[in-house]
Structures are given as structure tokens and as C-alpha cells.
Amino acid sequence: MVKDYYQRIQHSVRRYPRWLRLATGVLLLLGGILGFLPVVGFWMFPLGLLVLSYDLPWARRWRRRMEVWWLRRKRGR
């Protein structure tokens, strides 16, 4: 079930060109840094890292660590 979910997300993200994914991720990161402003928020920072994780190895490692941490926490270990 979880694997199907990840495959659907990966397929929907990968259909966009790489330059658009990178630009979107960088803009979300910049918006997350300005999280004290009313329209943008701190929620944009992790979302930007998530978008970048499909193209950049350092962001991919961060995403995988977060996935492992979240699943371990969810299981109660």
C-alpha cells in the first residue's frame, strides 16, 4: 500500500521537466525562509525539500531519513 502511494507521487512529480521541478523547489525554499510573512509560511520549506529530493542527491538522502524516522515513530519503536 505504501509503495503504491510513493509510486503514484513519483510518477506525478516526474512528468514535469527537471528545470520546472528545480525552480519550484527553490521558490518554495525561499518562501519558507520568509515564513514570518502572512501569506507564505514555514510549511513551504519542507515542501521545497520534498520537491527537490527527486532531482538532488542531498535532498533525497534527507527525504529518506525523514521517511525512516516517520515510519519508526509511527510503529512505536
mmJSON file of the N, C-alpha and C atoms, coordinates in Angstrom:
{"data_MODEL":{"atom_site":{
"group_PDB":["ATOM","ATOM","ATOM","ATOM","ATOM","ATOM","ATOM","ATOM","ATOM","ATOM","ATOM","ATOM","ATOM","ATOM","ATOM","ATOM","ATOM","ATOM","ATOM","ATOM","ATOM","ATOM","ATOM","ATOM","ATOM","ATOM","ATOM","ATOM","ATOM","ATOM","ATOM","ATOM","ATOM","ATOM","ATOM","ATOM","ATOM","ATOM","ATOM","ATOM","ATOM","ATOM","ATOM","ATOM","ATOM","ATOM","ATOM","ATOM","ATOM","ATOM","ATOM","ATOM","ATOM","ATOM","ATOM","ATOM","ATOM","ATOM","ATOM","ATOM","ATOM","ATOM","ATOM","ATOM","ATOM","ATOM","ATOM","ATOM","ATOM","ATOM","ATOM","ATOM","ATOM","ATOM","ATOM","ATOM","ATOM","ATOM","ATOM","ATOM","ATOM","ATOM","ATOM","ATOM","ATOM","ATOM","ATOM","ATOM","ATOM","ATOM","ATOM","ATOM","ATOM","ATOM","ATOM","ATOM","ATOM","ATOM","ATOM","ATOM","ATOM","ATOM","ATOM","ATOM","ATOM","ATOM","ATOM","ATOM","ATOM","ATOM","ATOM","ATOM","ATOM","ATOM","ATOM","ATOM","ATOM","ATOM","ATOM","ATOM","ATOM","ATOM","ATOM","ATOM","ATOM","ATOM","ATOM","ATOM","ATOM","ATOM","ATOM","ATOM","ATOM","ATOM","ATOM","ATOM","ATOM","ATOM","ATOM","ATOM","ATOM","ATOM","ATOM","ATOM","ATOM","ATOM","ATOM","ATOM","ATOM","ATOM","ATOM","ATOM","ATOM","ATOM","ATOM","ATOM","ATOM","ATOM","ATOM","ATOM","ATOM","ATOM","ATOM","ATOM","ATOM","ATOM","ATOM","ATOM","ATOM","ATOM","ATOM","ATOM","ATOM","ATOM","ATOM","ATOM","ATOM","ATOM","ATOM","ATOM","ATOM","ATOM","ATOM","ATOM","ATOM","ATOM","ATOM","ATOM","ATOM","ATOM","ATOM","ATOM","ATOM","ATOM","ATOM","ATOM","ATOM","ATOM","ATOM","ATOM","ATOM","ATOM","ATOM","ATOM","ATOM","ATOM","ATOM","ATOM","ATOM","ATOM","ATOM","ATOM","ATOM","ATOM","ATOM","ATOM","ATOM","ATOM","ATOM","ATOM","ATOM","ATOM","ATOM","ATOM","ATOM","ATOM","ATOM","ATOM","ATOM","ATOM","ATOM"],
"id":[1,2,3,4,5,6,7,8,9,10,11,12,13,14,15,16,17,18,19,20,21,22,23,24,25,26,27,28,29,30,31,32,33,34,35,36,37,38,39,40,41,42,43,44,45,46,47,48,49,50,51,52,53,54,55,56,57,58,59,60,61,62,63,64,65,66,67,68,69,70,71,72,73,74,75,76,77,78,79,80,81,82,83,84,85,86,87,88,89,90,91,92,93,94,95,96,97,98,99,100,101,102,103,104,105,106,107,108,109,110,111,112,113,114,115,116,117,118,119,120,121,122,123,124,125,126,127,128,129,130,131,132,133,134,135,136,137,138,139,140,141,142,143,144,145,146,147,148,149,150,151,152,153,154,155,156,157,158,159,160,161,162,163,164,165,166,167,168,169,170,171,172,173,174,175,176,177,178,179,180,181,182,183,184,185,186,187,188,189,190,191,192,193,194,195,196,197,198,199,200,201,202,203,204,205,206,207,208,209,210,211,212,213,214,215,216,217,218,219,220,221,222,223,224,225,226,227,228,229,230,231],
"type_symbol":["N","C","C","N","C","C","N","C","C","N","C","C","N","C","C","N","C","C","N","C","C","N","C","C","N","C","C","N","C","C","N","C","C","N","C","C","N","C","C","N","C","C","N","C","C","N","C","C","N","C","C","N","C","C","N","C","C","N","C","C","N","C","C","N","C","C","N","C","C","N","C","C","N","C","C","N","C","C","N","C","C","N","C","C","N","C","C","N","C","C","N","C","C","N","C","C","N","C","C","N","C","C","N","C","C","N","C","C","N","C","C","N","C","C","N","C","C","N","C","C","N","C","C","N","C","C","N","C","C","N","C","C","N","C","C","N","C","C","N","C","C","N","C","C","N","C","C","N","C","C","N","C","C","N","C","C","N","C","C","N","C","C","N","C","C","N","C","C","N","C","C","N","C","C","N","C","C","N","C","C","N","C","C","N","C","C","N","C","C","N","C","C","N","C","C","N","C","C","N","C","C","N","C","C","N","C","C","N","C","C","N","C","C","N","C","C","N","C","C","N","C","C","N","C","C","N","C","C","N","C","C"],
"label_atom_id":["N","CA","C","N","CA","C","N","CA","C","N","CA","C","N","CA","C","N","CA","C","N","CA","C","N","CA","C","N","CA","C","N","CA","C","N","CA","C","N","CA","C","N","CA","C","N","CA","C","N","CA","C","N","CA","C","N","CA","C","N","CA","C","N","CA","C","N","CA","C","N","CA","C","N","CA","C","N","CA","C","N","CA","C","N","CA","C","N","CA","C","N","CA","C","N","CA","C","N","CA","C","N","CA","C","N","CA","C","N","CA","C","N","CA","C","N","CA","C","N","CA","C","N","CA","C","N","CA","C","N","CA","C","N","CA","C","N","CA","C","N","CA","C","N","CA","C","N","CA","C","N","CA","C","N","CA","C","N","CA","C","N","CA","C","N","CA","C","N","CA","C","N","CA","C","N","CA","C","N","CA","C","N","CA","C","N","CA","C","N","CA","C","N","CA","C","N","CA","C","N","CA","C","N","CA","C","N","CA","C","N","CA","C","N","CA","C","N","CA","C","N","CA","C","N","CA","C","N","CA","C","N","CA","C","N","CA","C","N","CA","C","N","CA","C","N","CA","C","N","CA","C","N","CA","C","N","CA","C","N","CA","C","N","CA","C","N","CA","C"],
"label_alt_id":[null,null,null,null,null,null,null,null,null,null,null,null,null,null,null,null,null,null,null,null,null,null,null,null,null,null,null,null,null,null,null,null,null,null,null,null,null,null,null,null,null,null,null,null,null,null,null,null,null,null,null,null,null,null,null,null,null,null,null,null,null,null,null,null,null,null,null,null,null,null,null,null,null,null,null,null,null,null,null,null,null,null,null,null,null,null,null,null,null,null,null,null,null,null,null,null,null,null,null,null,null,null,null,null,null,null,null,null,null,null,null,null,null,null,null,null,null,null,null,null,null,null,null,null,null,null,null,null,null,null,null,null,null,null,null,null,null,null,null,null,null,null,null,null,null,null,null,null,null,null,null,null,null,null,null,null,null,null,null,null,null,null,null,null,null,null,null,null,null,null,null,null,null,null,null,null,null,null,null,null,null,null,null,null,null,null,null,null,null,null,null,null,null,null,null,null,null,null,null,null,null,null,null,null,null,null,null,null,null,null,null,null,null,null,null,null,null,null,null,null,null,null,null,null,null,null,null,null,null,null,null],
"label_comp_id":["MET","MET","MET","VAL","VAL","VAL","LYS","LYS","LYS","ASP","ASP","ASP","TYR","TYR","TYR","TYR","TYR","TYR","GLN","GLN","GLN","ARG","ARG","ARG","ILE","ILE","ILE","GLN","GLN","GLN","HIS","HIS","HIS","SER","SER","SER","VAL","VAL","VAL","ARG","ARG","ARG","ARG","ARG","ARG","TYR","TYR","TYR","PRO","PRO","PRO","ARG","ARG","ARG","TRP","TRP","TRP","LEU","LEU","LEU","ARG","ARG","ARG","LEU","LEU","LEU","ALA","ALA","ALA","THR","THR","THR","GLY","GLY","GLY","VAL","VAL","VAL","LEU","LEU","LEU","LEU","LEU","LEU","LEU","LEU","LEU","LEU","LEU","LEU","GLY","GLY","GLY","GLY","GLY","GLY","ILE","ILE","ILE","LEU","LEU","LEU","GLY","GLY","GLY","PHE","PHE","PHE","LEU","LEU","LEU","PRO","PRO","PRO","VAL","VAL","VAL","VAL","VAL","VAL","GLY","GLY","GLY","PHE","PHE","PHE","TRP","TRP","TRP","MET","MET","MET","PHE","PHE","PHE","PRO","PRO","PRO","LEU","LEU","LEU","GLY","GLY","GLY","LEU","LEU","LEU","LEU","LEU","LEU","VAL","VAL","VAL","LEU","LEU","LEU","SER","SER","SER","TYR","TYR","TYR","ASP","ASP","ASP","LEU","LEU","LEU","PRO","PRO","PRO","TRP","TRP","TRP","ALA","ALA","ALA","ARG","ARG","ARG","ARG","ARG","ARG","TRP","TRP","TRP","ARG","ARG","ARG","ARG","ARG","ARG","ARG","ARG","ARG","MET","MET","MET","GLU","GLU","GLU","VAL","VAL","VAL","TRP","TRP","TRP","TRP","TRP","TRP","LEU","LEU","LEU","ARG","ARG","ARG","ARG","ARG","ARG","LYS","LYS","LYS","ARG","ARG","ARG","GLY","GLY","GLY","ARG","ARG","ARG"],
"label_asym_id":["A","A","A","A","A","A","A","A","A","A","A","A","A","A","A","A","A","A","A","A","A","A","A","A","A","A","A","A","A","A","A","A","A","A","A","A","A","A","A","A","A","A","A","A","A","A","A","A","A","A","A","A","A","A","A","A","A","A","A","A","A","A","A","A","A","A","A","A","A","A","A","A","A","A","A","A","A","A","A","A","A","A","A","A","A","A","A","A","A","A","A","A","A","A","A","A","A","A","A","A","A","A","A","A","A","A","A","A","A","A","A","A","A","A","A","A","A","A","A","A","A","A","A","A","A","A","A","A","A","A","A","A","A","A","A","A","A","A","A","A","A","A","A","A","A","A","A","A","A","A","A","A","A","A","A","A","A","A","A","A","A","A","A","A","A","A","A","A","A","A","A","A","A","A","A","A","A","A","A","A","A","A","A","A","A","A","A","A","A","A","A","A","A","A","A","A","A","A","A","A","A","A","A","A","A","A","A","A","A","A","A","A","A","A","A","A","A","A","A","A","A","A","A","A","A","A","A","A","A","A","A"],
"label_entity_id":["1","1","1","1","1","1","1","1","1","1","1","1","1","1","1","1","1","1","1","1","1","1","1","1","1","1","1","1","1","1","1","1","1","1","1","1","1","1","1","1","1","1","1","1","1","1","1","1","1","1","1","1","1","1","1","1","1","1","1","1","1","1","1","1","1","1","1","1","1","1","1","1","1","1","1","1","1","1","1","1","1","1","1","1","1","1","1","1","1","1","1","1","1","1","1","1","1","1","1","1","1","1","1","1","1","1","1","1","1","1","1","1","1","1","1","1","1","1","1","1","1","1","1","1","1","1","1","1","1","1","1","1","1","1","1","1","1","1","1","1","1","1","1","1","1","1","1","1","1","1","1","1","1","1","1","1","1","1","1","1","1","1","1","1","1","1","1","1","1","1","1","1","1","1","1","1","1","1","1","1","1","1","1","1","1","1","1","1","1","1","1","1","1","1","1","1","1","1","1","1","1","1","1","1","1","1","1","1","1","1","1","1","1","1","1","1","1","1","1","1","1","1","1","1","1","1","1","1","1","1","1"],
"label_seq_id":[1,1,1,2,2,2,3,3,3,4,4,4,5,5,5,6,6,6,7,7,7,8,8,8,9,9,9,10,10,10,11,11,11,12,12,12,13,13,13,14,14,14,15,15,15,16,16,16,17,17,17,18,18,18,19,19,19,20,20,20,21,21,21,22,22,22,23,23,23,24,24,24,25,25,25,26,26,26,27,27,27,28,28,28,29,29,29,30,30,30,31,31,31,32,32,32,33,33,33,34,34,34,35,35,35,36,36,36,37,37,37,38,38,38,39,39,39,40,40,40,41,41,41,42,42,42,43,43,43,44,44,44,45,45,45,46,46,46,47,47,47,48,48,48,49,49,49,50,50,50,51,51,51,52,52,52,53,53,53,54,54,54,55,55,55,56,56,56,57,57,57,58,58,58,59,59,59,60,60,60,61,61,61,62,62,62,63,63,63,64,64,64,65,65,65,66,66,66,67,67,67,68,68,68,69,69,69,70,70,70,71,71,71,72,72,72,73,73,73,74,74,74,75,75,75,76,76,76,77,77,77],
"pdbx_PDB_ins_code":[null,null,null,null,null,null,null,null,null,null,null,null,null,null,null,null,null,null,null,null,null,null,null,null,null,null,null,null,null,null,null,null,null,null,null,null,null,null,null,null,null,null,null,null,null,null,null,null,null,null,null,null,null,null,null,null,null,null,null,null,null,null,null,null,null,null,null,null,null,null,null,null,null,null,null,null,null,null,null,null,null,null,null,null,null,null,null,null,null,null,null,null,null,null,null,null,null,null,null,null,null,null,null,null,null,null,null,null,null,null,null,null,null,null,null,null,null,null,null,null,null,null,null,null,null,null,null,null,null,null,null,null,null,null,null,null,null,null,null,null,null,null,null,null,null,null,null,null,null,null,null,null,null,null,null,null,null,null,null,null,null,null,null,null,null,null,null,null,null,null,null,null,null,null,null,null,null,null,null,null,null,null,null,null,null,null,null,null,null,null,null,null,null,null,null,null,null,null,null,null,null,null,null,null,null,null,null,null,null,null,null,null,null,null,null,null,null,null,null,null,null,null,null,null,null,null,null,null,null,null,null],
"Cartn_x":[0.815,0.0,0.866,1.846,2.722,3.544,3.991,4.799,3.987,2.718,1.857,1.701,1.565,1.43,2.666,3.847,5.091,5.259,4.856,4.971,4.054,2.846,1.94,2.499,3.063,3.649,4.833,5.699,6.876,6.477,5.477,5.034,4.464,3.686,3.099,4.152,5.192,6.248,7.165,7.494,8.447,7.917,6.624,6.11,6.407,6.829,7.199,8.686,9.083,10.508,11.372,12.608,13.531,13.716,13.835,14.054,12.86,11.653,10.467,10.417,10.801,10.848,11.879,13.065,14.106,13.678,13.079,12.634,11.541,10.612,9.543,10.115,11.04,11.65,12.404,13.163,13.929,12.977,11.931,10.971,10.249,9.941,9.32,10.282,11.56,12.553,12.673,12.724,12.814,11.567,10.412,9.178,9.155,9.752,9.823,10.739,11.784,12.681,11.952,11.042,10.257,8.95,8.985,7.794,7.114,7.785,7.159,6.158,6.152,5.207,3.837,2.758,1.41,1.04,1.411,0.95,1.8,3.1,3.987,4.142,4.606,4.748,5.924,6.212,7.314,7.027,5.761,5.399,6.0,6.396,6.924,8.34,9.083,10.466,10.551,9.851,9.935,9.313,8.306,7.722,8.719,9.491,10.529,11.596,11.978,12.955,12.393,11.11,10.479,10.487,10.18,10.2,11.62,12.59,13.982,14.542,13.952,14.504,14.413,13.621,13.54,14.663,15.422,16.492,17.865,17.919,19.195,19.504,20.695,21.036,21.006,21.479,21.495,20.079,19.159,17.765,17.098,17.511,16.972,17.359,18.619,19.053,18.245,17.985,17.192,15.78,15.177,13.822,13.773,14.771,14.778,14.968,15.81,15.968,14.669,13.97,12.689,11.648,11.651,10.723,10.987,12.246,12.601,12.227,12.536,12.204,10.691,9.937,8.485,7.886,8.352,7.813,8.164,9.367,9.736,8.893,8.66,7.844,6.414,5.914,4.538,4.338,5.359,5.277,5.452,6.019,6.191,7.499,8.503,9.812,10.702],
"Cartn_y":[-1.187,0.0,1.261,1.311,2.483,2.608,1.477,1.508,2.054,1.67,2.191,3.695,4.183,5.618,6.367,5.864,6.507,6.458,5.365,5.268,6.267,6.473,7.455,8.862,9.187,10.512,10.701,9.71,9.823,9.989,9.263,9.383,10.774,11.312,12.629,13.732,13.565,14.572,14.483,13.299,13.097,13.539,13.737,14.107,15.553,16.364,17.748,17.828,18.819,18.941,19.229,18.796,18.944,20.405,21.305,22.718,23.297,22.825,23.322,22.808,21.546,20.995,21.729,21.993,22.703,24.13,24.812,26.187,26.219,25.29,25.228,24.942,24.0,23.668,24.836,25.542,26.697,27.809,28.059,29.086,28.726,27.456,27.035,27.192,26.887,27.086,28.561,29.419,30.849,31.354,30.86,31.228,30.724,29.566,29.033,29.844,30.41,31.256,32.525,33.0,34.19,33.809,32.788,32.252,33.171,34.226,35.145,36.075,36.105,36.941,36.274,37.036,36.477,35.424,35.608,34.696,33.432,33.599,32.44,31.9,30.687,30.103,29.16,28.726,27.804,26.428,26.14,24.867,24.728,25.834,25.794,25.216,25.33,24.854,23.332,22.539,21.084,20.642,21.364,21.03,21.282,22.355,22.633,21.55,21.081,19.987,18.709,18.484,17.301,17.351,18.505,18.643,18.484,19.074,18.967,17.557,16.766,15.44,14.498,14.823,13.969,14.235,15.332,15.668,15.819,16.107,16.371,15.288,14.686,13.582,13.971,15.166,15.538,15.692,16.159,16.279,14.906,14.019,12.657,11.924,12.106,11.479,12.021,13.34,13.947,13.343,13.192,12.649,11.215,10.426,9.03,8.918,9.762,9.769,10.136,11.111,11.523,10.409,9.695,8.58,7.497,7.136,6.104,6.561,7.805,8.334,8.301,8.722,8.782,7.381,6.42,5.067,4.404,4.639,4.102,4.733,6.015,6.716,6.23,5.995,5.543,4.132,3.287,1.925,1.86,2.907,2.932,2.362,2.325,1.792,2.88],
"Cartn_z":[0.0,0.0,0.0,0.88,0.958,-0.314,-0.837,-2.057,-3.231,-3.328,-4.393,-4.276,-3.064,-2.815,-3.298,-2.958,-3.379,-4.891,-5.507,-6.957,-7.655,-7.12,-7.701,-7.568,-6.413,-6.21,-7.149,-7.222,-8.074,-9.535,-9.964,-11.354,-11.619,-10.701,-10.928,-10.879,-10.062,-9.983,-11.192,-11.629,-12.722,-14.085,-14.222,-15.536,-15.906,-14.939,-15.201,-15.549,-16.346,-16.695,-15.465,-15.552,-14.414,-14.025,-14.987,-14.674,-13.924,-14.23,-13.535,-12.096,-11.902,-10.547,-9.699,-10.282,-9.538,-9.201,-10.158,-9.909,-8.836,-8.901,-7.9,-6.518,-6.432,-5.144,-4.548,-5.36,-4.863,-4.413,-5.184,-4.788,-3.488,-3.315,-2.051,-0.88,-1.094,-0.039,0.331,-0.66,-0.386,0.332,-0.056,0.634,2.062,2.3,3.661,4.555,3.979,4.764,5.203,4.366,4.691,5.391,6.203,6.842,7.826,8.263,9.201,8.523,7.193,6.457,6.431,6.255,6.369,5.311,4.061,3.014,2.953,2.958,2.919,4.331,4.447,5.774,5.844,7.055,7.27,6.675,6.355,5.743,4.35,3.744,2.381,2.337,3.413,3.436,3.263,4.094,3.87,2.539,2.078,0.79,-0.342,-0.238,-1.226,-1.229,-0.041,0.026,-0.583,-0.364,-0.938,-2.456,-3.026,-4.483,-5.018,-4.338,-4.787,-4.629,-3.738,-3.459,-4.657,-5.635,-6.809,-7.799,-7.601,-8.536,-7.881,-6.608,-5.943,-4.912,-4.983,-4.072,-2.592,-2.226,-0.805,-0.268,-1.073,-0.639,-0.6,-1.493,-1.493,-0.214,0.212,1.468,2.637,2.647,3.709,3.734,2.546,2.47,2.975,2.583,3.04,4.548,5.126,6.579,7.278,6.727,7.308,7.188,6.066,5.897,6.927,7.114,8.088,9.49,9.823,11.142,11.368,10.357,10.497,10.661,9.853,9.955,11.276,11.783,13.088,14.192,14.089,15.084,15.048,13.841,13.668,14.223,14.084,14.603,16.106,16.696,18.132,18.606,17.746,18.156,18.624],
"occupancy":[1.0,1.0,1.0,1.0,1.0,1.0,1.0,1.0,1.0,1.0,1.0,1.0,1.0,1.0,1.0,1.0,1.0,1.0,1.0,1.0,1.0,1.0,1.0,1.0,1.0,1.0,1.0,1.0,1.0,1.0,1.0,1.0,1.0,1.0,1.0,1.0,1.0,1.0,1.0,1.0,1.0,1.0,1.0,1.0,1.0,1.0,1.0,1.0,1.0,1.0,1.0,1.0,1.0,1.0,1.0,1.0,1.0,1.0,1.0,1.0,1.0,1.0,1.0,1.0,1.0,1.0,1.0,1.0,1.0,1.0,1.0,1.0,1.0,1.0,1.0,1.0,1.0,1.0,1.0,1.0,1.0,1.0,1.0,1.0,1.0,1.0,1.0,1.0,1.0,1.0,1.0,1.0,1.0,1.0,1.0,1.0,1.0,1.0,1.0,1.0,1.0,1.0,1.0,1.0,1.0,1.0,1.0,1.0,1.0,1.0,1.0,1.0,1.0,1.0,1.0,1.0,1.0,1.0,1.0,1.0,1.0,1.0,1.0,1.0,1.0,1.0,1.0,1.0,1.0,1.0,1.0,1.0,1.0,1.0,1.0,1.0,1.0,1.0,1.0,1.0,1.0,1.0,1.0,1.0,1.0,1.0,1.0,1.0,1.0,1.0,1.0,1.0,1.0,1.0,1.0,1.0,1.0,1.0,1.0,1.0,1.0,1.0,1.0,1.0,1.0,1.0,1.0,1.0,1.0,1.0,1.0,1.0,1.0,1.0,1.0,1.0,1.0,1.0,1.0,1.0,1.0,1.0,1.0,1.0,1.0,1.0,1.0,1.0,1.0,1.0,1.0,1.0,1.0,1.0,1.0,1.0,1.0,1.0,1.0,1.0,1.0,1.0,1.0,1.0,1.0,1.0,1.0,1.0,1.0,1.0,1.0,1.0,1.0,1.0,1.0,1.0,1.0,1.0,1.0,1.0,1.0,1.0,1.0,1.0,1.0,1.0,1.0,1.0,1.0,1.0,1.0],
"B_iso_or_equiv":[0.0,0.0,0.0,0.0,0.0,0.0,0.0,0.0,0.0,0.0,0.0,0.0,0.0,0.0,0.0,0.0,0.0,0.0,0.0,0.0,0.0,0.0,0.0,0.0,0.0,0.0,0.0,0.0,0.0,0.0,0.0,0.0,0.0,0.0,0.0,0.0,0.0,0.0,0.0,0.0,0.0,0.0,0.0,0.0,0.0,0.0,0.0,0.0,0.0,0.0,0.0,0.0,0.0,0.0,0.0,0.0,0.0,0.0,0.0,0.0,0.0,0.0,0.0,0.0,0.0,0.0,0.0,0.0,0.0,0.0,0.0,0.0,0.0,0.0,0.0,0.0,0.0,0.0,0.0,0.0,0.0,0.0,0.0,0.0,0.0,0.0,0.0,0.0,0.0,0.0,0.0,0.0,0.0,0.0,0.0,0.0,0.0,0.0,0.0,0.0,0.0,0.0,0.0,0.0,0.0,0.0,0.0,0.0,0.0,0.0,0.0,0.0,0.0,0.0,0.0,0.0,0.0,0.0,0.0,0.0,0.0,0.0,0.0,0.0,0.0,0.0,0.0,0.0,0.0,0.0,0.0,0.0,0.0,0.0,0.0,0.0,0.0,0.0,0.0,0.0,0.0,0.0,0.0,0.0,0.0,0.0,0.0,0.0,0.0,0.0,0.0,0.0,0.0,0.0,0.0,0.0,0.0,0.0,0.0,0.0,0.0,0.0,0.0,0.0,0.0,0.0,0.0,0.0,0.0,0.0,0.0,0.0,0.0,0.0,0.0,0.0,0.0,0.0,0.0,0.0,0.0,0.0,0.0,0.0,0.0,0.0,0.0,0.0,0.0,0.0,0.0,0.0,0.0,0.0,0.0,0.0,0.0,0.0,0.0,0.0,0.0,0.0,0.0,0.0,0.0,0.0,0.0,0.0,0.0,0.0,0.0,0.0,0.0,0.0,0.0,0.0,0.0,0.0,0.0,0.0,0.0,0.0,0.0,0.0,0.0,0.0,0.0,0.0,0.0,0.0,0.0],
"pdbx_formal_charge":[null,null,null,null,null,null,null,null,null,null,null,null,null,null,null,null,null,null,null,null,null,null,null,null,null,null,null,null,null,null,null,null,null,null,null,null,null,null,null,null,null,null,null,null,null,null,null,null,null,null,null,null,null,null,null,null,null,null,null,null,null,null,null,null,null,null,null,null,null,null,null,null,null,null,null,null,null,null,null,null,null,null,null,null,null,null,null,null,null,null,null,null,null,null,null,null,null,null,null,null,null,null,null,null,null,null,null,null,null,null,null,null,null,null,null,null,null,null,null,null,null,null,null,null,null,null,null,null,null,null,null,null,null,null,null,null,null,null,null,null,null,null,null,null,null,null,null,null,null,null,null,null,null,null,null,null,null,null,null,null,null,null,null,null,null,null,null,null,null,null,null,null,null,null,null,null,null,null,null,null,null,null,null,null,null,null,null,null,null,null,null,null,null,null,null,null,null,null,null,null,null,null,null,null,null,null,null,null,null,null,null,null,null,null,null,null,null,null,null,null,null,null,null,null,null,null,null,null,null,null,null],
"auth_seq_id":[1,1,1,2,2,2,3,3,3,4,4,4,5,5,5,6,6,6,7,7,7,8,8,8,9,9,9,10,10,10,11,11,11,12,12,12,13,13,13,14,14,14,15,15,15,16,16,16,17,17,17,18,18,18,19,19,19,20,20,20,21,21,21,22,22,22,23,23,23,24,24,24,25,25,25,26,26,26,27,27,27,28,28,28,29,29,29,30,30,30,31,31,31,32,32,32,33,33,33,34,34,34,35,35,35,36,36,36,37,37,37,38,38,38,39,39,39,40,40,40,41,41,41,42,42,42,43,43,43,44,44,44,45,45,45,46,46,46,47,47,47,48,48,48,49,49,49,50,50,50,51,51,51,52,52,52,53,53,53,54,54,54,55,55,55,56,56,56,57,57,57,58,58,58,59,59,59,60,60,60,61,61,61,62,62,62,63,63,63,64,64,64,65,65,65,66,66,66,67,67,67,68,68,68,69,69,69,70,70,70,71,71,71,72,72,72,73,73,73,74,74,74,75,75,75,76,76,76,77,77,77],
"auth_comp_id":["MET","MET","MET","VAL","VAL","VAL","LYS","LYS","LYS","ASP","ASP","ASP","TYR","TYR","TYR","TYR","TYR","TYR","GLN","GLN","GLN","ARG","ARG","ARG","ILE","ILE","ILE","GLN","GLN","GLN","HIS","HIS","HIS","SER","SER","SER","VAL","VAL","VAL","ARG","ARG","ARG","ARG","ARG","ARG","TYR","TYR","TYR","PRO","PRO","PRO","ARG","ARG","ARG","TRP","TRP","TRP","LEU","LEU","LEU","ARG","ARG","ARG","LEU","LEU","LEU","ALA","ALA","ALA","THR","THR","THR","GLY","GLY","GLY","VAL","VAL","VAL","LEU","LEU","LEU","LEU","LEU","LEU","LEU","LEU","LEU","LEU","LEU","LEU","GLY","GLY","GLY","GLY","GLY","GLY","ILE","ILE","ILE","LEU","LEU","LEU","GLY","GLY","GLY","PHE","PHE","PHE","LEU","LEU","LEU","PRO","PRO","PRO","VAL","VAL","VAL","VAL","VAL","VAL","GLY","GLY","GLY","PHE","PHE","PHE","TRP","TRP","TRP","MET","MET","MET","PHE","PHE","PHE","PRO","PRO","PRO","LEU","LEU","LEU","GLY","GLY","GLY","LEU","LEU","LEU","LEU","LEU","LEU","VAL","VAL","VAL","LEU","LEU","LEU","SER","SER","SER","TYR","TYR","TYR","ASP","ASP","ASP","LEU","LEU","LEU","PRO","PRO","PRO","TRP","TRP","TRP","ALA","ALA","ALA","ARG","ARG","ARG","ARG","ARG","ARG","TRP","TRP","TRP","ARG","ARG","ARG","ARG","ARG","ARG","ARG","ARG","ARG","MET","MET","MET","GLU","GLU","GLU","VAL","VAL","VAL","TRP","TRP","TRP","TRP","TRP","TRP","LEU","LEU","LEU","ARG","ARG","ARG","ARG","ARG","ARG","LYS","LYS","LYS","ARG","ARG","ARG","GLY","GLY","GLY","ARG","ARG","ARG"],
"auth_asym_id":["A","A","A","A","A","A","A","A","A","A","A","A","A","A","A","A","A","A","A","A","A","A","A","A","A","A","A","A","A","A","A","A","A","A","A","A","A","A","A","A","A","A","A","A","A","A","A","A","A","A","A","A","A","A","A","A","A","A","A","A","A","A","A","A","A","A","A","A","A","A","A","A","A","A","A","A","A","A","A","A","A","A","A","A","A","A","A","A","A","A","A","A","A","A","A","A","A","A","A","A","A","A","A","A","A","A","A","A","A","A","A","A","A","A","A","A","A","A","A","A","A","A","A","A","A","A","A","A","A","A","A","A","A","A","A","A","A","A","A","A","A","A","A","A","A","A","A","A","A","A","A","A","A","A","A","A","A","A","A","A","A","A","A","A","A","A","A","A","A","A","A","A","A","A","A","A","A","A","A","A","A","A","A","A","A","A","A","A","A","A","A","A","A","A","A","A","A","A","A","A","A","A","A","A","A","A","A","A","A","A","A","A","A","A","A","A","A","A","A","A","A","A","A","A","A","A","A","A","A","A","A"],
"auth_atom_id":["N","CA","C","N","CA","C","N","CA","C","N","CA","C","N","CA","C","N","CA","C","N","CA","C","N","CA","C","N","CA","C","N","CA","C","N","CA","C","N","CA","C","N","CA","C","N","CA","C","N","CA","C","N","CA","C","N","CA","C","N","CA","C","N","CA","C","N","CA","C","N","CA","C","N","CA","C","N","CA","C","N","CA","C","N","CA","C","N","CA","C","N","CA","C","N","CA","C","N","CA","C","N","CA","C","N","CA","C","N","CA","C","N","CA","C","N","CA","C","N","CA","C","N","CA","C","N","CA","C","N","CA","C","N","CA","C","N","CA","C","N","CA","C","N","CA","C","N","CA","C","N","CA","C","N","CA","C","N","CA","C","N","CA","C","N","CA","C","N","CA","C","N","CA","C","N","CA","C","N","CA","C","N","CA","C","N","CA","C","N","CA","C","N","CA","C","N","CA","C","N","CA","C","N","CA","C","N","CA","C","N","CA","C","N","CA","C","N","CA","C","N","CA","C","N","CA","C","N","CA","C","N","CA","C","N","CA","C","N","CA","C","N","CA","C","N","CA","C","N","CA","C","N","CA","C","N","CA","C","N","CA","C","N","CA","C","N","CA","C"],
"pdbx_PDB_model_num":[1,1,1,1,1,1,1,1,1,1,1,1,1,1,1,1,1,1,1,1,1,1,1,1,1,1,1,1,1,1,1,1,1,1,1,1,1,1,1,1,1,1,1,1,1,1,1,1,1,1,1,1,1,1,1,1,1,1,1,1,1,1,1,1,1,1,1,1,1,1,1,1,1,1,1,1,1,1,1,1,1,1,1,1,1,1,1,1,1,1,1,1,1,1,1,1,1,1,1,1,1,1,1,1,1,1,1,1,1,1,1,1,1,1,1,1,1,1,1,1,1,1,1,1,1,1,1,1,1,1,1,1,1,1,1,1,1,1,1,1,1,1,1,1,1,1,1,1,1,1,1,1,1,1,1,1,1,1,1,1,1,1,1,1,1,1,1,1,1,1,1,1,1,1,1,1,1,1,1,1,1,1,1,1,1,1,1,1,1,1,1,1,1,1,1,1,1,1,1,1,1,1,1,1,1,1,1,1,1,1,1,1,1,1,1,1,1,1,1,1,1,1,1,1,1,1,1,1,1,1,1]
}}}
